[in-house]
Amino acid sequence: MEQVDELHHARQHRRFWERLPPDLERQFRESQRGRYRYPRAILFLIAALAYGLAPAYEDALLSPSVGFRPLFNLIQFGFVVPLTLVASVLTLAPVPLVVRRWAQVVGVVAFVGGVLLLRYHALRGELTYPPEMLGIVVIAVAFFGGFSSRRVALLGGGLMVAGIWVELNAPDAYTPALNALSLFYMALIAVLASLTQEWQARSAWINHRYVTALVRTDLLTGLSSRSEFNHLFPRLLAMGRRELKPLAVVFLDIDHFKRINDRYGHLFGDEVIRRVGRSLAAHYARRPWDLCARFGGEEFVLACYDADLNALPGQVADLLQAVRGLQLEAPESGGPVPISASAGALWVLPIEETVEQVLGEADALLYRAKDLGRNRGCVARHGSSAEIMEVA
Ligand SMILES: Nc1nc2c(ncn2[C@@H]2O[C@H](COP(=O)(O)OP(=O)(O)OP(=O)(O)O)[C@@H](O)[C@H]2O)c(=O)[nH]1
């Protein structure tokens, strides 16, 4: 319930430049990194190849006479190409996210640093190098990098300043002002594209999370919804079967709820459902695998993993007592409104039982408790309907 509210708030009140609350933001970033793994690995590979093969096409296409100085060769082959290749491999390798991120940052910085250096010397007439490479790298990083928009903005902004400095300080080989302007536009496009793309990705992600949370949560009580229970219970049963652990399934239904509604109104009826739901969650479903859901109307279902058969009657009695102990006051008179519930509890060591069989048997126990006069529970072990224990 809190999560539904938090997601709703994040959807409604987020401005274009704002991030999500820290926990959601972390989950969002991780989901995005996974998504762009392959494009990023390919990007780094292309960067490494483009850089590594530069001398070949430089000589052939652009400036046949220019030779590389040993220092350039060292930077290019001893530093930039290996780092970019390592970034490519680590992007796909099963290494921790932090290592991958740092490898990529170092790869990108090394790459663009190398390109800037070459560009500087190209403008001094010492060699030629395609300046568009810089823009391509920035835009590609912005689109596929999976970095935060702030990091891309920092990178884009830093590159823009460095690029302009290089253009203006090199001898007037071409048209520095025009080159500076084109660098500025490239960096601007990259930053805006990355911001827009991130905004859209974040909006889609948060909407998806919100809808999922809505489907999984019962909005009146904050417990799991029936669809969430239907989703998780088969898994719990399968896990019990695999690990040979017993389960307890308890159906609980508020007695004569229609009368409460008719007498005190539906809003008060809602409050009763809410209070009973909270009380069940507090008393019973406390371990990580336990399920506590509103099955519909005034009926609840609990499923407990690795349940103790001997403790079950006592636990059901406690639940019924907790419902009886709820101090509800009538809307207008303020007088006490006594309520009670009936329960059916089934203990099962799952072998071949289906979900329908288990839930059907537990539901039958609930109806038996209703037939016996309500305000009580019927507890049984699966398959031994002759030995039903009555608790109150
Ligand atoms: N206030 C409120 N009432 C609901 C909600 N969902 C179902 N109901 C009402 O719950 C009542 C359930 O009535 P019945 O199924 O006859 O059960 P009951 O009166 O509790 O009788 P027993 O279960 O046999 O003890 C109906 O009147 C429904 O309208 C809800 O979300 N809020």
The ligand as a Gaussian input file, in Angstrom:
#p B3LYP/6-31G(d) Opt

LIG

0 1
 N      -18.495000      -2.515000       2.969000
 C      -18.150000      -3.465000       2.093000
 N      -18.978000      -4.511000       1.915000
 C      -18.633000      -5.476000       1.043000
 C      -17.425000      -5.406000       0.317000
 N      -17.339000      -6.509000      -0.464000
 C      -18.452000      -7.236000      -0.226000
 N      -19.245000      -6.625000       0.689000
 C      -20.531000      -7.055000       1.232000
 O      -20.294000      -8.169000       2.085000
 C      -21.538000      -8.857000       2.236000
 C      -21.270000     -10.339000       2.278000
 O      -22.469000     -10.959000       2.598000
 P      -22.656000     -12.518000       2.645000
 O      -21.838000     -13.148000       1.549000
 O      -24.121000     -12.789000       2.663000
 O      -21.993000     -12.982000       3.969000
 P      -22.295000     -12.633000       5.487000
 O      -23.392000     -11.657000       5.656000
 O      -20.998000     -12.270000       6.116000
 O      -22.773000     -14.014000       6.031000
 P      -21.868000     -15.237000       6.467000
 O      -20.571000     -15.139000       5.714000
 O      -22.643000     -16.439000       6.110000
 O      -21.654000     -15.114000       7.941000
 C      -22.418000      -8.423000       1.072000
 O      -23.455000      -7.654000       1.583000
 C      -21.499000      -7.563000       0.214000
 O      -22.194000      -6.494000      -0.369000
 C      -16.581000      -4.270000       0.516000
 O      -15.515000      -4.136000      -0.064000
 N      -16.984000      -3.343000       1.412000

